[in-house]
């Protein structure tokens, strides 16, 4: 018997949606969460796929998510700023609500921002900048997390993994997208290595005494490190400022103080900025999308690859053949669906 099962994209979405409804989420919350989990599995982003369901269920069971939240758009305070109150629910439904006015204002003003407040963060940010790229817009997305990363030269957690994503639209091609934590690795990657009983690469983390470690358990009890030393630490701090303090929401340290644990998903805000390439290039020679293709072709011409290429290849395979899941993952999905919050 094969250890892998292929499940259709829609079949997996229906199953994940049912799991979250069983756990008490309303249709708005469950639907948005199911879509982003399945998108991650479809693209072979295992650290943000069905692996995340258990953590989401724990967070719901602990009462740290408003299960029946319906996000709300707030009264316009500035022409180019859209504000969405997540009402204590997950950030994903608030993003879906804020996306249409964000796109409309970016096209009108040339650029616009979506501020999401009072949300529980759940997933990778590439799905959000991809949604903007599908509308012909470039986009940036960023958010804090909870304090699990030591600033360069420090010895205790203060910054979050603070993900940062960028997307650029392409005609007839998948968009140019990157999405990465400003820590050396996402916390989910360390969790996966811990589960697999594998050591961390050197330079990823320090233990609770501030000493370098390759032990995932010690790393999770200590602190992760920023990528690129002081450069990643500075970018992580920038995200604390822009997507925490500037939007009137929690920093990573504040999110950890509120939650008192890293086993649940953190509450904080998110900032998404959309740009119209045509508006910015207006009156200048050349089509910005066409000029970008020249750059991409030059990169590929050197034998390099564009970020997310592997993800888009995995997406094509999933669309043609279904999403591969291990027997263990399928059994876990069945258990979640049967037991709901009793499974965690």
C-alpha positions in Angstrom: 0.0 0.0 0.0 1.3 3.4 -0.9 2.2 5.8 2.0 0.9 8.7 0.0 -2.7 9.6 -1.0 -3.7 12.2 -3.6 -6.6 14.4 -2.8 -8.3 16.8 -5.2 -7.9 20.5 -4.3 -11.6 21.1 -3.8 -12.0 17.8 -1.8 -9.2 18.9 0.6 -10.7 22.4 0.9 -14.1 20.9 1.8 -12.5 18.7 4.4 -10.5 21.5 6.0 -13.5 23.8 6.0 -15.6 21.1 7.8 -12.8 20.6 10.4 -13.0 24.3 11.3 -16.7 24.4 11.4 -16.7 21.4 13.6 -14.4 23.4 15.9 -16.9 26.2 16.1 -15.7 28.7 13.5 -18.4 30.5 11.5 -18.5 30.2 7.7 -16.5 33.5 7.2 -13.6 32.3 9.4 -13.6 28.6 8.4 -13.8 29.4 4.6 -10.9 31.8 4.6 -8.7 29.5 6.7 -9.5 26.5 4.6 -8.6 28.4 1.4 -5.2 29.5 2.6 -4.3 26.1 4.1 -5.2 24.3 0.9 -3.2 26.9 -1.2 -0.1 26.1 0.9 -0.5 22.3 0.5 -1.2 22.7 -3.2 2.1 24.6 -3.5 4.0 22.1 -1.4 4.5 24.7 1.4 4.2 22.0 4.1 5.0 24.3 7.0 1.9 26.4 6.3 -0.5 23.6 5.2 -2.4 21.0 7.1 0.5 21.0 9.7 -1.0 24.3 10.9 -4.5 22.9 11.6 -3.5 21.6 15.0 -2.1 24.9 16.2 -5.2 26.7 14.9 -7.4 24.3 16.8 -5.4 24.8 20.0 -5.8 28.5 19.6 -9.5 28.2 19.1 -9.8 25.9 22.1 -7.9 28.3 24.3 -10.4 31.0 23.5 -7.8 33.2 21.8 -9.8 33.5 18.5 -13.3 35.0 18.2 -14.9 32.0 16.5 -17.9 33.9 15.2 -16.0 37.1 14.2 -17.2 38.9 11.1 -14.5 41.5 10.0 -15.6 45.1 9.4 -14.3 47.9 7.2 -13.8 51.0 9.2 -14.8 54.5 8.2 -12.3 56.0 5.7 -9.8 58.2 7.4 -7.5 58.8 4.4 -8.1 58.3 0.7 -5.4 55.8 0.2 -5.8 53.8 3.5 -8.3 51.0 4.0 -8.8 49.8 7.5 -10.2 46.4 8.4 -11.1 45.4 12.0 -10.6 41.6 12.2 -12.8 41.6 15.4 -10.5 39.1 17.1 -10.8 36.6 14.3 -8.1 35.4 11.9 -6.4 37.9 9.6 -7.4 36.0 6.5 -11.1 36.9 6.4 -10.2 40.6 7.1 -7.8 40.5 4.1 -10.4 39.1 1.8 -12.8 41.8 2.9 -10.3 44.6 2.4 -8.8 43.4 -0.9 -11.5 44.9 -3.3 -11.3 48.4 -1.8 -7.5 48.2 -1.6 -7.3 47.4 -5.3 -9.7 50.1 -6.3 -7.9 52.8 -4.3 -4.5 51.6 -5.5 -5.7 52.0 -9.1 -7.2 55.5 -8.3 -4.3 56.9 -6.2 -1.4 54.9 -7.6 -0.8 53.3 -4.2 -2.9 52.3 -1.2 -2.5 50.5 2.0 -4.7 48.0 3.9 -4.3 48.0 7.7 -5.6 45.0 9.5 -6.1 45.4 13.2 -7.0 43.0 16.1 -6.3 39.9 14.2 -4.9 36.4 14.9 -2.1 35.7 12.4 -2.3 32.4 10.7 -0.5 31.9 7.5 2.2 32.9 5.0 1.9 36.2 3.3 2.6 35.2 -0.3 -1.1 34.4 -0.9 -1.9 38.1 -0.2 0.7 39.6 -2.5 -0.3 37.1 -5.2 -3.9 38.3 -4.9 -2.7 41.8 -5.7 -0.5 40.6 -8.6 -3.6 38.9 -10.1 -5.1 42.4 -10.2 -2.0 43.9 -12.0 -0.6 45.5 -8.9 2.7 45.1 -7.1 2.4 44.5 -3.4 4.2 44.4 -0.1 2.9 42.6 3.0 4.4 42.4 6.5 3.5 41.7 10.1 5.1 41.1 13.4 4.7 37.9 15.3 5.5 37.1 18.9 8.9 37.6 20.4 11.0 34.6 19.4 14.0 36.3 17.7 17.0 37.9 19.4 18.2 41.2 17.9 21.7 40.9 16.6 24.1 41.2 19.5 21.3 40.4 22.0 20.7 37.2 23.9 16.9 37.1 24.5 13.8 37.0 22.3 12.5 40.5 21.4 11.6 40.6 17.7 9.3 38.3 15.9 10.0 36.2 12.9 8.4 39.1 11.1 7.6 37.9 7.6 7.8 40.1 4.6 6.4 39.4 1.2 6.6 41.1 -2.2 4.7 40.4 -5.4 5.0 41.7 -9.0 2.5 41.1 -11.7 3.5 39.3 -14.9 1.5 38.8 -18.1 1.0 35.1 -19.0 3.4 34.0 -16.3 3.0 33.4 -12.6 3.9 36.5 -10.6 7.3 37.3 -9.2 6.8 36.6 -5.5 9.0 36.2 -2.5 8.0 35.6 1.1 10.4 35.1 3.9 10.8 35.4 7.6 13.4 38.0 8.8 14.7 35.3 11.1 17.1 32.8 9.6 14.2 30.4 9.2 10.5 30.4 10.0 9.5 29.0 13.4 7.5 26.3 11.6 10.7 25.0 10.0 12.2 24.5 13.4 9.0 22.7 14.6 9.2 20.4 11.6 12.8 19.5 12.3 12.0 18.9 15.9 9.2 16.5 14.9 11.6 14.7 12.6 14.3 14.4 15.2 16.8 16.3 13.1 19.3 19.0 14.2 19.2 22.6 13.1 21.8 24.0 10.8 24.4 26.1 12.7 23.7 29.7 13.0 19.9 29.4 13.3 19.4 29.8 17.0 20.7 30.3 20.6 19.5 28.5 23.7 18.0 30.1 26.8 21.5 31.0 28.0 22.4 32.8 24.8 24.7 30.1 23.5 24.6 28.8 19.9 22.6 25.6 19.5 21.5 23.1 16.9 19.0 21.4 19.2 15.4 22.3 18.1 14.1 21.9 21.6 16.8 24.2 23.0 16.2 26.7 20.2 12.4 26.8 20.8 13.2 27.5 24.5 15.8 30.1 23.6 15.7 32.4 20.5 16.1 32.3 16.8 18.5 34.6 15.0 17.9 37.1 12.2 19.0 36.3 8.7 22.1 38.3 7.5 23.0 39.4 11.0 22.5 43.1 11.7 20.7 43.5 8.3 17.9 41.1 9.0 17.7 42.4 12.5 17.2 46.0 11.2 14.5 44.8 8.7 12.7 42.9 11.5 12.8 46.1 13.6 11.4 48.1 10.6 8.5 45.7 10.5 7.8 46.1 14.2 7.6 49.9 13.5 5.5 49.8 10.4 3.2 46.9 11.0 3.0 47.2 14.7 3.6 50.6 16.2 2.6 52.7 13.1 -0.8 51.0 12.7 -1.5 51.2 16.4 -1.3 47.4 17.1 0.9 45.1 19.1 4.6 44.6 18.6 6.0 41.0 18.8 6.9 41.6 22.5 3.4 42.9 23.2 1.9 39.9 21.4 3.9 37.5 23.6 3.0 39.4 26.8 -0.6 39.0 25.8 -0.5 35.4 24.9 2.1 34.1 27.4 3.0 31.2 25.2 4.3 30.4 21.7 2.2 27.3 21.3 -0.8 29.4 20.1 -1.1 31.8 17.2 -0.3 35.4 18.1 -2.7 38.4 18.0 -1.4 41.6 16.2 -2.0 43.6 13.1 -0.8 43.5 9.5 0.1 46.0 6.8 -0.4 45.4 3.1 0.7 48.1 0.5 -0.4 48.0 -3.1 1.3 49.8 -6.0 0.1 50.5 -9.6 3.2 50.1 -11.8 1.4 52.0 -14.6 0.7 55.0 -12.3 4.2 55.2 -11.1 5.7 54.9 -14.6 3.2 57.3 -16.1 4.8 59.7 -18.5 8.0 57.8 -18.8 9.0 55.6 -21.8 8.4 51.9 -21.8 5.8 49.6 -20.2 6.9 48.7 -16.6 5.7 45.1 -16.9 7.6 44.7 -20.2 10.7 46.2 -18.7 10.4 43.9 -15.8 10.4 40.9 -18.1 13.7 42.0 -19.5 15.1 41.8 -16.0 13.6 38.4 -15.3 15.0 37.0 -18.5 18.4 38.3 -17.7 18.2 36.6 -14.3 17.1 33.3 -15.8 19.7 33.6 -18.6 22.4 33.4 -16.0 21.1 30.0 -14.8 19.5 31.5 -11.7 15.9 30.9 -10.8 13.1 33.2 -9.7 11.7 32.9 -6.2 8.6 30.8 -5.9 9.3 28.9 -9.2 9.4 25.6 -7.3 6.1 26.5 -5.6 4.4 27.2 -9.0 5.7 23.9 -10.4 4.2 22.1 -7.4 0.9 24.0 -8.0 0.8 22.8 -11.5 1.4 19.2 -10.4 -1.3 19.4 -7.7 -3.8 20.9 -10.2 -3.1 18.0 -12.6 -2.7 15.1 -10.2 -4.1 16.2 -6.8 -2.4 17.1 -3.6 -0.2 14.4 -2.2 -0.7 13.7 1.5 0.8 11.1 3.7 -1.3 8.4 5.3 -0.5 10.0 8.7 -1.7 13.4 7.5 -4.9 11.8 6.2 -5.5 10.0 9.5 -4.9 13.3 11.3 -7.5 15.0 9.2 -10.0 12.3 10.0 -9.3 12.6 13.7 -9.7 16.4 13.6 -13.0 16.0 11.7 -14.3 13.4 14.1 -13.2 15.0 17.4 -13.1 18.7 16.7 -11.6 20.6 19.6 -11.4 17.3 21.5 -8.5 16.3 19.2 -6.1 18.8 20.8 
